[in-house]
Amino acid sequence: MSLWKKAAVVAVSALTALAASACGVTTGSSGSSDAPKQASVLELLASDLKGSLQKTMDVTDKSDSVTMTMTGTTGGEKISMKGVMDLGDPVKAEMSMEDPADGTTTVRLIGAVFYVEVPAKNRASMGGKRWLKMDMASVGKQAGMDFSKQFEDIDPTKQVKTLLASEGVKVVGEETVNGAKTVHYTVTTPVATQLAQVDAKLRAGVEKQFTAAGVKEITIDLWVDEQYRPRRAATVMGAMGDMVVDYTDYGKAVTIETPPAAETTDFAEMLKGLSTDN
C-alpha cells in the first residue's frame, strides 16, 4: 500500500482510537472536596477530583488552540504524529506523519472531513491533485459508525469530560510531564459500561469492533498541570491499540485552512481498491 493511502487509513484509525476514549461512562463518586483553603494546586488536584477536573474542563474549554504529539499503535500499525489543533467550532487539526522510507505526510482535519496530502511523486496518477478528501460521515456509513459524531471528541476538553463522568477515577500521584508538574489520574472501565453510553444506532457497530479484537476493558489516563490544563492523555484498548497524546503550547496562534476544492479529489471511490492495492 502506498504511503499516502497508508497514511489515510492509519490517521483515521489513530483518531478513531483517541475519540473512543472520550465515550462517557456512568457518573460516580470522585473523591473528597475537603482540601484545605491554602492547599497548593497540585494538592487540590489530588484531593478534590471532581472540583479540579471541572475547573480543568472550564480552563481547557477557553483555550483557542494546542500543540499535540501522538504516539502508539492502532490497527497493527505503529504511529507517530505531530501537529496543532484549533479548538474552535468546528475543531480543526493539522498533523504530520513521519515514515523512514517515504518522508512526511500531512493530514488535515476540518470538522469531520479529512484531507491527506498526496506526495508530489504520486500526484500525476491523481490528476495532479494535491489532496485526498475523506468525508468521515460517508466513511462511517460503510463502517457502521458515526465518525462525524466521534470526531467532536478528539480535543483535550472531551478527555477531561470522560474522567469527570467516570466512576472509580484514581489519583496515581504527582509526575513531571515534559517539564511540567502534573497530577496523574487513571480509570479502567469495562467495555460494557462504555457501550451503554454509545448512541443506540451505533452501539452494534462499536461492539462488533471490540468483540472482534477481544477487548473487554479500556484504561484512560490523564495528566493535569498546575494551570489546570491537560498535559498528557493515554488510552489502552487491548488488541485494538494504545495511544499517548502530549499537549503543549496552549493558546499559540494557528492557521488551518481547508484545501482548495480545485486541488482535492474524493477518497470514497478509492476505498474500494485499498484491499487489492497491497
N, C-alpha and C positions, 0 to 999 in steps of 0.2 A: 504494500500500500504506500502511495507517495506521501511525502511529509505533510503536505498541506491537507490531504484527506485525513491522514492520521491525526493531525493537529485538531481538525474539526471534531472528530469523534472523541478524542481524549479531552478536549476542552469542555465539551458538553457533559461528558461523564464526570469530570472533576467538579464542575459547578453544580451538577445534579447531586453528587455526594455531599457537597457542602450544604446545599439547600435542604437536603433531607434532615440534616441535624437541627434544622430550625422548626421542625414539626412540634407543635405544642403538646404538652402532656399534662396529666392531672395535677391540679394545684394541691399543695400540701404544706406542712409546717416548714418554716425556713429559718429557724434559729432565733436566738434571743435578740431583743431590741433594747436591752438594758445597759448599753455601753455607757461608760462614764462620759460626762459632758466634755471633759478635757482630753478624751482619748484621741490618739493620732488617727489619721485617715486609714492607715493600714490596720490598726486595731479595730476600727469601726467596720472595715471591710470584712474582717474575720469574725466579728461578734454579732453584727447586725446584718445578716444576709439579705433579708427582704428589703430593708431600707437602703442598703448600699447598692443592691442590684437595680432597684428602682431609680436611684439617683444616677447610676451608670447609664441606664437606658435614656434618661432625660438629657444627660450631658451629650451622649453619643448622637442622639436624635437631632441635636442642634448643630452637629458638625457638617460642614459643607463637603468635605472630601477626606480621603485617607489613602495612604500608600500601602500595598499589601504584597506579601510573598507567600506563595503556596507551594508546599511540597508534600509528597505522599505517593500512594498507589491507588489506582482505580481502573476497573476493567482489565486487570492484569498488566497495566502499563504503569511504569514509574513516571511521575510528572514533576516538573519544576517550572513554576510560572511566577513572573513578577509584573506588577502593574499598579495602576491607580484607579480609584473608584470615585465617581461623582455621586454623592448621596442625595441628590435632588429627586424630583419626580418627573420622568422615570429615572430609576437608577441606571447609571452608565458606568462602564468599565473598559479599560484598555489594558491588555496583558500580553506579555511576550513569552514564548516557549523556546528554550534552547535545545538544539539537537547537535551532538558532537559531529555528525556526518553532514548535516544539511543546513546548519546555521539557525537563524532566528525566524520564528513565525509569529506574527502579530494577530491577536484576536480582539475584536471589539464587541461589547455587549451594549445595545441600546434598548432598554426595556426588556422585551422578551425576544429580541432579534439579535442573532449572532452574525458577525462579519469576520471571515477568516481571510487574511491576506495571502494571495497566491504568489509564490516565489516567481521572480522575473523569468526564470528559465522555463516555467510551465505556462506562462500566460498566452503563448501562441495557441496552445491547444484549448484555451478558454476564450477564444475570440478576442484576445488582447485585454480581457477584463482583469482588473487588479484584485477584486474582492469576490468571495463567495458569500452569498446571503442565505442565512438559515432562520426562517421564522419558526420559533420553538412551539408556537401554538399548533402549527401544521405537523411538525415532527412529533409532538406529543400525541396527536391523534393516532399516528401509526404505532406509537409505543403504548397506547392505552393510558397515558398520563397527561396531566395538565401542566406542562413545563412553564407556561406563561405565568401561572399562579406560583409555582415553586420559586421562580427567579426573583420574586419580590422579596425572598428571604435570604439573599446571599450577603447582605450588608451586616456589619457588626452589631447594629441595633437589634436585629432579629435574633442574633446569637444570645444577647443578653435576655431577651424576652423568653427564650427557651428555658433558661435556668430559673428565671423569675416565676415561671409557671410550673416548674418541676418539683416533684416530691422527692425528698431524700438527698438534696444537694448537700455536699460536704465540703469543708474547708481543708485543703491539703496542707496549706501553710504559706509563709512568705517566701517568694522566689524572685530572683532578678532575671528579667527578660530583655535582652538587647540593651542592657544598661539601666533599665527602669525597674524600680522596686514595685513588686506586684503581690497580690494575694491570689492564690490558685484555688479554683473551685472545680469540683468534679461531680458527675452524676451518671449512673448507669440505669437505663430503663429497658424493660423487655419490649420486644418488637410489638407484641400485642397491645401494649399501652400506647405506643406510637401510632399504631394503626387505628386505634379508637378515635384519634384526633384528626385523621385524614378525611377529607371530603368523601362521602359515601360513594360518589361516582368514580372516584379514583382509587378507592381502597383495594379493590380486587387486583388492579394492575401493580400497585405498590407491594401488596402481599405476595404476589407471584414472584417478583424480583427477590424479595427477602428469602422466600422459601427455596427458590432455585439456588441461591447462594448459601443456604444453610445458616442464615443469620438469625439468631434468637434474641440478641440484645444489642443496644447501641450505647456507647460511652461518649459523653461530651465533657470536655474540659474547657475552662475559660480562665484567663489571667487578666486581672484588672489593676491598673496603676493608681497612684495617689491623686491623680486628676479625674478619677472615675471614668477612665477610658479603657476599653478592651485593648490589650497588647498582643494577645495570642488566643486563638481558638483551635481546638483539636477535636476531631471526630474519628471514632473507630467503629466500623460497621462490619466486623468479621471479614469473611471472604470477599465482600463487596469492595473493601478498600479502607484506607485511612487517609486523613488529611490534616495538615497543620497549616494554619494561616497566621502570619505575623502582621500586625498592624502598626504603622509608623506614620509620622508627618501628617497628623490630623490638621485639617484646615488649609493645607497647601493648595494654591491655585492650580486648577487643572482644566484643560480643554479637551473634550472628547466629542468629535464630530461624526455625524452619520456619513459614511462614504457616499459620494455622488451616485445617483441611480445609473448614470451612463457608464460607471466603472464597476458595476456589480452584475453578477449572474446568480440565478437562484439555484440552491443546492438540492432542492427537493427531488428533481429528476435524476440527479446523480446518485442519490442514496441507494437506488435500486441496483446500481452497479458496484457498490462498495464490496459486497461479499465475494465478487468474482475478480476483484482487482488485485488480490494478493499475489 
